[in-house]
Every structure is written in C-alpha cells, then in structure tokens.
Amino acid sequence: MRSRSPCQRGPPLVSGSSGPGFLIMGTIHLFRKTQRSLLGKFTQEFRLVTSDRRSWKILLFGAVNVVCTGFLLTWCSSTNSMALTAYTYLTIFDFFSLITCLISYWVMMKKQSPTYSFGFERFEVLAVFASTVLAQLGALFILKESAERFLEQPEIHTGRLLVGTFVALFFNLFTMLSVRNKPFAYVSDAASTSWLQEHVADLSRSLCGIIPGLSSVFLPRMNPFILIDIAGALALCITYMLIEINNYFAVDTASAVAIALMTFGTMYPMSVYSGKVLLQTTPPHVIGQLDKLLREVSTLDGVLEVRNEHFWTLGFGTMAGSVHVRIRRDANEQLVLAHVTNRLNTLVSSLTVQIFKDDWTRPVLSSGPMPPNMLNISDHHVIQMPSLKSPVDELSPLTSTPSKPSSPPPEFAFNTPGKNINPVNFSSAQARPYGLGLHYGSAPYGATFSQGLGVPDVGSAQGLRTGFTNVANRYGTYTPGQFTQFKQ
C-alpha cells in the first residue's frame, strides 16, 4: 500500500486484505445525523398518525371514497351528464375533508418545537383553506364546461343517472354523519351563512314549527354540507324526470350550473374565514371582549400604560397575542405579570407579556455644568454692545429701517456711538444690595446728567442707550463673554 504524508490532501487510500486499494469519495461525518428524504419523513409521520385507532376509521372511509369516486366518474362518462359530474365533485371534496381530519389528529399528537413555537395548529387551517379553494375551482370548471354545452347540447343517457345520484348521496351523508371532522365543524359554525342557508332558513323554521323534533337538525341553521348534498340530489332527480318525460337535455346543463353555484356559495364563506385566520387577523366577535380586558388591565395597581397589543387567531378556537405593559418603578414585576396573565388568559391561550418599568429622568436647567463664577462676577465691568451686521443691508433695531452700507449709520441705533453720550461705567460701590450676586450698578442723578445721560428733546435725533452688567437672559443663564441687547 502506498504511503502518504499526513499533510497531503486528497481522499484517503484504503486497501483490502485480498484486493488492490480503492478510494472513498466524499467526506465522512462521524457525529452527523442522517438526512431523511421527503418520502422517509412522510412515512414517519404517517406511522405516527396510524398509531391512533381513530385514524383507521378515517383511512377506511378514504379507501371507500376512492372506489366510489372511480365508479361515479365512469358513470359520468357513460351518461354524458354534466350535472352528475358536478355532483361527483362533492364526493372528491369529501375525500379532502377526510385528509383534513387526519391532519387534525396529527396536530393533536405533535408537540411544540423550536421551529414551530406555536405548535402545528395552522396546518389544519391551511388544509381547510386548500380544500374549500379546490372545491371552488371545480365549480368554476363546471361553469366553464356548462357554458360550452349551452351552445351545443349533447344527448344525455339516463340509464345510470339516477343510480349514480343515490350512490353519491348515500356515501356523502354517511361520511358526514359518521366521521366527526373537527376543523370543518368549527368553520361551518364560525363562518358566515351562505346564500343557500339563508334561503332555507325560513323553510326550516316553518318545518320545525310543525315537527319540533327536527329543531336540532335544522336550527339555528342547517349544516351546509348536508344541505348541499340534499339540494344537489334533488336537482339531479328533477333532471332525470324532465329528460325521461320530454327529452329536455338542456335541463342537465342547467342543473350542473345550479350545483356549481351552490358549491361555490357554500365554500366561499369558509375560504374567507380560514384565509383571515392565516392572515393573523383578530376575530370581529372578540374585539369588544379584548378591549374590555385591556381596560381592566390598565386599571391594575402599578400599571401605567398598556401598548403595542396584538392579538390574532392561531388556529380554530385558539388565540395568541403579545402586549407591552409599562409599570411604576416601585411596582412588583412578578405580581403585575401574574395579574395581567390571569385577566387575558380567559381569551388568549398563547400570551406573551413584556413588563418594563417606567424610565424617567428629571429635567435639567442646562446642558452643561454651571459656570463656577456664576454668582461671583467682577465688581467693575463695562459693557460694549456688539454690532449687528448683515451681508446685504443693516436694519435699525429701533426703527427697523434698512440703511445702505455706504451711508453713515443712523444715530438712533445701538451699534453707533452717540454724539453727546459716553459709555457708562458701573462700580461696585453703587451696587444694589439685593440679587443673587448680580450687581446692578447705577450712578447718581447728578453724575448721570453730568455725563450727558438725560431725556432728549422732542424731535431730536439723540439716542438713549443704557448698559446692564450681568443680567440673566430670560430663556437661559448668563455665561462670561455673553452680552445681551435690550431695546428701550
């Protein structure tokens, strides 16, 4: 056997006891789990479902359904009846409903996982949505074929038409009444009524008034699946009689259109309801109850605010939600969490509550530290007013009249020295005794008038200018080097 250095790359060379060496292609993973194929995963989950004895009954009905559907499709081809074809599609829908029932059993056996943290309940919602949408697509196909048949109506053979009608009716009713399909039972009760149910409601009340024992079947509203099975069989019986008596073949196409419209009208509300569940919307009938519970939560001791609430339907009869609760800083987080969860768990089974305490800070007067010489300002200070300059023109602070840069500035302004007034000096000896260290210097009247500060004559252009040292601004604090102008 040829030797190879440990640092040399490439596939290992392995030799047997009696033959030449052969290469092992690929990487060997010692502690890696084997990847199962899609068929292997399906087989594993199917074994999990079949471990429950209730699933054997559904599998038996599914096998009988396949055989019955095969016979019905054969009779549809021999009779050339579009109405019988539309009625056979209801049998195919029964097969999908049995698959949905199996998925419901599988969901009950499965547990939550890191990938599916909310469980697998949405799989049965998806199964109901897919079954109802496929039934509506079949109804649209029947409408399209019936529109072509109105142009050229073929001859209908009634030899097996009535037999196929009763076989399909018996199997559909037997399947609906024998197998308890939890997802479809919930959807049929929670979804809005179809137009067929609304039209039969008045007749059902009248019939139950005569025979009170039928109220459990027909009231408050009749099962939509049983109703469409009976209505479709009645339409086929009328078709059989009219063709046998008058050879009126067009009634077969009319019956197919009626069965397709009844199928579409029955499945549409269920598709809408299951679609809203898949879109994670809040059911309209629980919005009022949720608002009441949230108001109760907001009045709990320590709760300041309830926000970012979101509630949605996780599965049939199961709700999930999340909410943020802001509490006081001195409140007990665990106690508030227990009270909030206790209130909301009556409607929301999978609840996530985020508790956070109130985070507030006291407002500060300034963004930076207070200057050290805020209250200790120099005793003698002379204010020199800064000049206001504009790149285009200057405005007089008192008259707001523009002046050209070329012309001499007006005397009646703060940024120009007066003719008869000198800068006023304030000394600490003349400071006022009050204030937070802010010395407002003032001069006696005599000195003031000797310096030229007086009341100007009427009509004169003499300016009046004053200077205040260490005066705090109205909207801030004084810092050294900051000067503020005041208009007189």
Stockholm file with secondary structure:
# STOCKHOLM 1.0

chainA/1-488         MRSRSPCQRGPPLVSGSSGPGFLIMGTIHLFRKTQRSLLGKFTQEFRLVTSDRRSWKILLFGAVNVVCTGFLLTWCSSTNSMALTAYTYLTIFDFFSLITCLISYWVMMKKQSPTYSFGFERFEVLAVFASTVLAQLGALFILKESAERFLEQPEIHTGRLLVGTFVALFFNLFTMLSVRNKPFAYVSDAASTSWLQEHVADLSRSLCGIIPGLSSVFLPRMNPFILIDIAGALALCITYMLIEINNYFAVDTASAVAIALMTFGTMYPMSVYSGKVLLQTTPPHVIGQLDKLLREVSTLDGVLEVRNEHFWTLGFGTMAGSVHVRIRRDANEQLVLAHVTNRLNTLVSSLTVQIFKDDWTRPVLSSGPMPPNMLNISDHHVIQMPSLKSPVDELSPLTSTPSKPSSPPPEFAFNTPGKNINPVNFSSAQARPYGLGLHYGSAPYGATFSQGLGVPDVGSAQGLRTGFTNVANRYGTYTPGQFTQFKQ
#=GR chainA/1-488 SS CCCCCTTCCSCCEECCSSSCCEECCSCCCSSCCCCCCHHHHHHHHHHHHHTSTHHHHHHHHHHHHHHHHHHHHHHHHHHTCHHHHHHHHHHHHHHHHHHHHHHHHHHHHCCCCSSSTTCSHHHHHHHHHHHHHHHHHHHHHHHHHHHHHHHSCCCCCCTTHHHHHHHHHHHHHHHHHHSCCHHHHHHHHHSCCCHHHHHHHHHHHHHHHHCGGGHHHHSSSCCHHHHHHHHHHHHHHHHHHHHHHHCCTHHHHHHHHHHHHHHHHHHHHHHHHHHHHHTTCCCGGGHHHHHHHHHHHHTSTTEEEEEEEEEEEEETTEEEEEEEEEECTTSCHHHHHHHHHHHHTTTCSEEEEEEEECCCCCCCSCSSCCCTTSSCCCSSBCCCCCCCCCSSCEECTTTCCEECSSSCCCSSSTTSCCSSCCCCCBCGGGCCSCSSSCCCCCCCHHHHHHTTCSCCCTTCCCCCCCCCSSCCCTTSCCCTTCCCCCCC
#=GC SS_cons         CCCCCTTCCSCCEECCSSSCCEECCSCCCSSCCCCCCHHHHHHHHHHHHHTSTHHHHHHHHHHHHHHHHHHHHHHHHHHTCHHHHHHHHHHHHHHHHHHHHHHHHHHHHCCCCSSSTTCSHHHHHHHHHHHHHHHHHHHHHHHHHHHHHHHSCCCCCCTTHHHHHHHHHHHHHHHHHHSCCHHHHHHHHHSCCCHHHHHHHHHHHHHHHHCGGGHHHHSSSCCHHHHHHHHHHHHHHHHHHHHHHHCCTHHHHHHHHHHHHHHHHHHHHHHHHHHHHHTTCCCGGGHHHHHHHHHHHHTSTTEEEEEEEEEEEEETTEEEEEEEEEECTTSCHHHHHHHHHHHHTTTCSEEEEEEEECCCCCCCSCSSCCCTTSSCCCSSBCCCCCCCCCSSCEECTTTCCEECSSSCCCSSSTTSCCSSCCCCCBCGGGCCSCSSSCCCCCCCHHHHHHTTCSCCCTTCCCCCCCCCSSCCCTTSCCCTTCCCCCCC
//
